Amino acid sequence: MVLGNILVTTANELPGYRITKQLGVVRGLTVRSRSVLGNIGASIQSLFGGNITLYTQLAEKARQEAYELLLTHASQLGANAVIAMRYDANEISDGITEVLAYGTAVVVEPDYSHR
C-alpha cells in the first residue's frame, strides 16, 4: 500500500525493491474513548444484535490515526517504506483503548536485477 510517498507492507520485504538502509522501529499511538452518548447508542444497538457500528467507527478512526502517526514518524526518520507493519490494541481502562501501529522504517530503491 502507498500513502503519500511511503510504501507500507505487512511483509518483511518489498518485492521489486532492495532495502538499502534500516532506520529502526517506528510507531503511531493513539488513545480513544467513546463519549457517554456514544456508549448509550452502542448499548441500544447491542440490544438488537449484529454489528455495533458506533464501536466499529471508533475502531476504524483509531486505526487510521495510528497509521497516519506511524507514517509521520517514518517520514521524520527519512524512510520511504515501512516493512513488517502491524497493529496492536489494548484496553487501558473501561471504555478507553490504545491502538498502536508499528513496523520497521527502511529506505528502499527499485531492484532491477530480477527483471
C-alpha positions as CSV (number, residue, x, y, z in Angstrom):
1,M,0.0,0.0,0.0
2,V,1.3,3.5,-0.8
3,L,0.2,6.5,1.2
4,G,1.9,9.7,0.2
5,N,5.3,8.7,-0.9
6,I,5.9,5.9,1.7
7,L,5.4,2.3,0.8
8,V,3.9,0.1,3.6
9,T,3.7,-3.6,3.8
10,T,3.0,-6.3,6.4
11,A,5.6,-8.5,4.7
12,N,9.3,-8.5,5.7
13,E,10.4,-7.3,2.3
14,L,9.0,-5.4,-0.7
15,P,9.1,-7.4,-4.0
16,G,10.9,-5.4,-6.7
17,Y,12.8,-3.3,-4.1
18,R,16.0,-3.6,-2.3
19,I,16.4,-2.4,1.3
20,T,19.4,-0.1,1.4
21,K,19.1,1.2,5.0
22,Q,17.2,0.1,8.1
23,L,16.2,3.1,10.2
24,G,14.6,1.3,13.2
25,V,11.2,0.7,14.7
26,V,8.5,3.4,14.0
27,R,5.2,3.7,15.7
28,G,1.9,5.6,15.8
29,L,0.0,5.5,19.1
30,T,-3.5,6.9,19.8
31,V,-5.8,6.5,22.8
32,R,-9.5,6.7,22.2
33,S,-12.7,6.6,24.1
34,R,-16.4,6.8,23.1
35,S,-18.5,9.6,24.6
36,V,-21.2,8.8,27.1
37,L,-23.8,9.4,24.4
38,G,-21.9,7.1,22.1
39,N,-21.9,4.4,24.7
40,I,-25.6,4.8,25.2
41,G,-26.1,4.5,21.4
42,A,-23.9,1.4,21.2
43,S,-25.8,-0.2,24.2
44,I,-29.1,0.3,22.3
45,Q,-27.5,-1.2,19.2
46,S,-26.3,-4.2,21.2
47,L,-29.9,-5.0,22.2
48,F,-30.7,-5.8,18.6
49,G,-27.5,-7.8,17.9
50,G,-25.2,-7.6,14.9
51,N,-22.5,-5.1,14.1
52,I,-22.3,-2.2,16.6
53,T,-21.5,0.5,14.1
54,L,-20.6,3.1,16.7
55,Y,-17.8,1.0,18.0
56,T,-16.7,-0.1,14.5
57,Q,-16.4,3.6,13.5
58,L,-14.4,4.3,16.7
59,A,-12.0,1.4,16.0
60,E,-11.6,2.4,12.3
61,K,-10.9,6.0,13.3
62,A,-8.3,4.9,15.9
63,R,-6.5,2.6,13.5
64,Q,-6.4,5.3,10.8
65,E,-5.0,7.9,13.2
66,A,-2.3,5.4,14.5
67,Y,-1.4,4.6,10.9
68,E,-1.0,8.2,10.0
69,L,1.2,8.8,13.0
70,L,3.3,5.8,12.0
71,L,3.8,7.3,8.6
72,T,4.7,10.7,10.1
73,H,7.3,9.0,12.4
74,A,8.8,7.1,9.4
75,S,8.9,10.2,7.3
76,Q,10.7,12.1,10.1
77,L,13.4,9.4,10.1
78,G,13.8,9.7,6.3
79,A,12.2,6.4,5.4
80,N,10.5,5.8,2.1
81,A,9.0,2.5,3.2
82,V,7.8,0.6,6.3
83,I,8.0,-3.2,6.4
84,A,6.5,-5.7,8.9
85,M,3.7,-3.2,9.7
86,R,1.3,-4.4,12.4
87,Y,-1.5,-3.1,14.7
88,D,-2.0,-3.8,18.4
89,A,-4.8,-2.7,20.7
90,N,-5.2,-2.8,24.4
91,E,-7.9,-1.6,26.8
92,I,-6.3,0.8,29.2
93,S,-9.4,1.1,31.4
94,D,-13.1,0.7,30.9
95,G,-14.0,2.2,27.6
96,I,-10.5,3.6,26.9
97,T,-8.4,1.8,24.2
98,E,-5.0,2.4,22.9
99,V,-4.2,1.5,19.3
100,L,-0.6,1.1,18.2
101,A,0.6,0.8,14.6
102,Y,4.2,-0.2,14.3
103,G,6.8,-1.5,11.8
104,T,10.4,-1.1,10.6
105,A,11.3,2.1,8.8
106,V,13.6,1.5,5.8
107,V,15.0,3.1,2.7
108,V,14.4,1.2,-0.4
109,E,15.3,1.5,-4.1
110,P,14.0,-0.4,-7.1
111,D,15.7,-3.7,-7.7
112,Y,16.2,-4.0,-11.4
113,S,18.4,-7.1,-11.2
114,H,15.4,-9.5,-11.2
115,R,13.8,-8.3,-14.4
